[in-house]
Amino acid sequence: MIIDLSGAKWFKSAHSGEADACVEVAWLEAGRVGVRDSKSPTGPALIFAPGQWDSFTA
């Protein structure tokens, strides 16, 4: 499955402050969640299904 991330609105935790080495998250269609390395915004991203994201963050 290919998911278009070009319009994703990426953000990092407010707890990250001005740090450059962070994980960014984007809320995607169908309840999916994207995760990427802020140092490599054009690099690969992990895509979690809703249940997977719940398990990951638990």
Number of C-alpha atoms within 10 A of each C-alpha: 3 4 10 9 13 7 8 13 12 17 15 18 10 7 7 11 9 9 9 10 11 16 16 18 21 18 16 19 10 8 11 16 18 21 18 21 18 18 12 11 11 11 9 11 16 10 18 18 13 13 10 13 15 10 9 9 6 6
